[in-house]
Amino acid sequence: MNTPVIQVKGLTKRYGTADAIQDVTFSIDEGEVVGFVGLNGAGKSTTINVLLGFLGASAGTVEIFGKVIRPNNAHQSHRLIGYASGDMDLPENLTGKQYLTFVAHQFTGSFDERLAALTERFKPQLNKKIGQLSRGNRQKIALIAAFLPAPRLVILDEPSSGLDPLMQQEFLHLVREEAAAGTTIFMSSHYLQEVAESCSRILLIRGGTITRDMAASELNQIGGKRVSIKAAFEVKPPSDVRLVERSNTRLSFVYQGSASDLQTWISGIKNLEDISIDDHDPEAAFEELYEQETTDA
């Protein structure tokens, strides 16, 4: 049996009498792309900071590549890990080029071709001092640095923060490509769309506790389809629906049943004037999932 790339058992971080995270337990195997999702303040960054040894745990253990991680030895694993966060502290007096050259020198091997490819992809401003850059350009440099040495594991904390929509999509393309090449990626986000497009598995954290470990494909089942119709007469919605809205002869709802049953229902509508069927917004599904977890708690 292969050793998990990340193995977390009973992880708790306590500040005074308050637990920022409590009894967090999960494992990630080689080549997995796992999204770590939750609202702001749910415990995502605290968990990641303990994983990286930036913070010490109050209880529990973290192993990366089979080695127990503590603040006094975490630096030994950092050569195997790429890391970027949405508010990363970069050296402001260096230019982007100087910083990325410094990062490359921390690893053995030549990364000139990879640096050129990543630079072409994200188009950062490399000749200005980092302290003079916009938030978006700083984030581009942080992401390039994380992927530059082709690490076996990449840990990302709100990685698309500050990026414009085109760069966000470019980042997601990169994640998918790296995953296809066998890189293990653990990525926190409070944007469900981001992880839905790039991850195969999702961990949901709420109030410092992991409440759900699910395949990303389950999001489609949670989300369902947004159906909107207009007919000459009032129409009764099918079964397996929620969020029903009516406006005169227009009816809209989120449908979670089978496609064949939906097709049968549509064929029975007389004087159908208009219809649209789209995927339900993943962000709305996320809020509903959180509400479900709160109700079940």
PyMOL commands that set and color helices and strands:
alter all, ss='L'
color gray80, all
select helices_A, chain A and resi 44-51+75-78+96-105+112-122+130-132+135-147+165-180+192-198+218-223+259-267+282-296
alter helices_A, ss='H'
color red, helices_A
select strands_A, chain A and resi 6-15+18-28+33-37+59-64+67-68+81-85+153-157+184-189+201-206+209-215+225-231+241-247+250-255+272-279
alter strands_A, ss='S'
color yellow, strands_A
deselect
rebuild
show_as cartoon
